[in-house]
Amino acid sequence: MPRMTKPPKKKKRLKKVIEKGKCRFTKARVEAIDYKDVATLQKMVSAQGKLYGRKRTGTMSHFQRELKLAVKRARFLALLPYVAR
């Protein structure tokens, strides 16, 4: 009689729940993201210098696009590093 084996169990992944209205720029009623506000930009950039995604930060797509441009401008003017050492 052949031996019956159980199928391998799937690992459960933890889903991050994004709260509605979590966008920090919407809460603060920001009209435009300023490239000179380095403190805010550093919160949205990883230690390696990469921009965090929308799923992780909860930023709306409109502000994510503005954030991308602000980070690029801040890097060009040496307010933010391109790559952290």
C-alpha atoms as a printed R data frame, in Angstrom:
   type eleno elety resid chain resno      x      y      z
1  ATOM     1    CA   MET     A     1  0.000  0.000  0.000
2  ATOM     2    CA   PRO     A     2  1.489  3.427 -1.003
3  ATOM     3    CA   ARG     A     3  2.293  5.888  1.688
4  ATOM     4    CA   MET     A     4  0.051  8.980  1.780
5  ATOM     5    CA   THR     A     5  1.846 12.199  2.489
6  ATOM     6    CA   LYS     A     6  0.322 15.471  3.431
7  ATOM     7    CA   PRO     A     7  0.864 18.428  1.106
8  ATOM     8    CA   PRO     A     8  3.312 21.000  2.508
9  ATOM     9    CA   LYS     A     9  1.751 23.750  4.568
10 ATOM    10    CA   LYS     A    10  1.774 27.240  3.134
11 ATOM    11    CA   LYS     A    11  3.432 29.900  5.211
12 ATOM    12    CA   LYS     A    12  1.035 32.535  6.404
13 ATOM    13    CA   ARG     A    13  2.079 36.011  5.414
14 ATOM    14    CA   LEU     A    14  1.290 38.942  7.598
15 ATOM    15    CA   LYS     A    15 -0.629 41.539  5.687
16 ATOM    16    CA   LYS     A    16  0.036 45.144  6.515
17 ATOM    17    CA   VAL     A    17 -3.224 46.951  6.945
18 ATOM    18    CA   ILE     A    18 -3.110 50.456  5.598
19 ATOM    19    CA   GLU     A    19 -5.485 52.757  7.397
20 ATOM    20    CA   LYS     A    20 -7.662 55.000  5.324
21 ATOM    21    CA   GLY     A    21 -6.456 58.566  5.323
22 ATOM    22    CA   LYS     A    22 -2.949 57.573  6.348
23 ATOM    23    CA   CYS     A    23 -1.282 59.915  3.867
24 ATOM    24    CA   ARG     A    24  0.760 62.295  6.005
25 ATOM    25    CA   PHE     A    25  0.566 65.031  3.394
26 ATOM    26    CA   THR     A    26 -3.234 64.852  3.226
27 ATOM    27    CA   LYS     A    27 -3.506 64.956  7.010
28 ATOM    28    CA   ALA     A    28 -1.255 68.001  7.181
29 ATOM    29    CA   ARG     A    29 -3.170 69.595  4.283
30 ATOM    30    CA   VAL     A    30  0.010 70.137  2.284
31 ATOM    31    CA   GLU     A    31 -0.563 71.667 -1.146
32 ATOM    32    CA   ALA     A    32  2.909 71.001 -2.537
33 ATOM    33    CA   ILE     A    33  5.914 69.068 -1.228
34 ATOM    34    CA   ASP     A    34  8.932 71.318 -0.778
35 ATOM    35    CA   TYR     A    35 12.375 69.999 -1.736
36 ATOM    36    CA   LYS     A    36 13.942 72.183  0.983
37 ATOM    37    CA   ASP     A    37 12.110 70.297  3.757
38 ATOM    38    CA   VAL     A    38 14.896 67.756  4.238
39 ATOM    39    CA   ALA     A    39 13.510 66.285  7.473
40 ATOM    40    CA   THR     A    40 10.302 65.134  5.757
41 ATOM    41    CA   LEU     A    41 12.161 63.835  2.719
42 ATOM    42    CA   GLN     A    42 14.552 61.776  4.868
43 ATOM    43    CA   LYS     A    43 11.591 59.981  6.468
44 ATOM    44    CA   MET     A    44 10.482 58.842  3.015
45 ATOM    45    CA   VAL     A    45 13.933 57.617  1.908
46 ATOM    46    CA   SER     A    46 15.610 54.398  3.098
47 ATOM    47    CA   ALA     A    47 19.121 54.179  4.564
48 ATOM    48    CA   GLN     A    48 20.386 53.147  1.134
49 ATOM    49    CA   GLY     A    49 18.889 56.254 -0.427
50 ATOM    50    CA   LYS     A    50 15.916 54.554 -2.077
51 ATOM    51    CA   LEU     A    51 12.469 56.080 -1.985
52 ATOM    52    CA   TYR     A    52  9.947 54.020 -0.002
53 ATOM    53    CA   GLY     A    53  6.927 52.768 -1.930
54 ATOM    54    CA   ARG     A    54  3.338 53.871 -1.534
55 ATOM    55    CA   LYS     A    55  2.304 50.666  0.199
56 ATOM    56    CA   ARG     A    56  4.836 51.162  2.932
57 ATOM    57    CA   THR     A    57  4.321 54.870  3.529
58 ATOM    58    CA   GLY     A    58  0.616 55.129  2.704
59 ATOM    59    CA   THR     A    59  1.232 58.183  0.543
60 ATOM    60    CA   MET     A    60 -1.332 59.042 -2.126
61 ATOM    61    CA   SER     A    61 -0.189 58.677 -5.736
62 ATOM    62    CA   HIS     A    62 -0.404 62.416 -6.375
63 ATOM    63    CA   PHE     A    63  1.949 63.166 -3.494
64 ATOM    64    CA   GLN     A    64  4.206 60.202 -4.324
65 ATOM    65    CA   ARG     A    65  4.925 61.760 -7.721
66 ATOM    66    CA   GLU     A    66  5.613 65.146 -6.126
67 ATOM    67    CA   LEU     A    67  7.812 63.447 -3.534
68 ATOM    68    CA   LYS     A    68  9.855 61.797 -6.271
69 ATOM    69    CA   LEU     A    69 10.564 65.161 -7.883
70 ATOM    70    CA   ALA     A    70 11.353 66.795 -4.540
71 ATOM    71    CA   VAL     A    71 13.881 64.070 -3.667
72 ATOM    72    CA   LYS     A    72 15.531 64.403 -7.082
73 ATOM    73    CA   ARG     A    73 15.826 68.174 -6.664
74 ATOM    74    CA   ALA     A    74 17.174 67.851 -3.120
75 ATOM    75    CA   ARG     A    75 19.785 65.347 -4.301
76 ATOM    76    CA   PHE     A    76 20.848 67.619 -7.157
77 ATOM    77    CA   LEU     A    77 21.345 70.509 -4.730
78 ATOM    78    CA   ALA     A    78 23.223 68.209 -2.288
79 ATOM    79    CA   LEU     A    79 20.573 68.498  0.428
80 ATOM    80    CA   LEU     A    80 20.137 64.707  0.334
81 ATOM    81    CA   PRO     A    81 22.769 62.106 -0.543
82 ATOM    82    CA   TYR     A    82 22.311 59.963 -3.634
83 ATOM    83    CA   VAL     A    83 23.640 56.907 -1.789
84 ATOM    84    CA   ALA     A    84 24.324 56.518  1.928
85 ATOM    85    CA   ARG     A    85 27.686 55.093  2.956
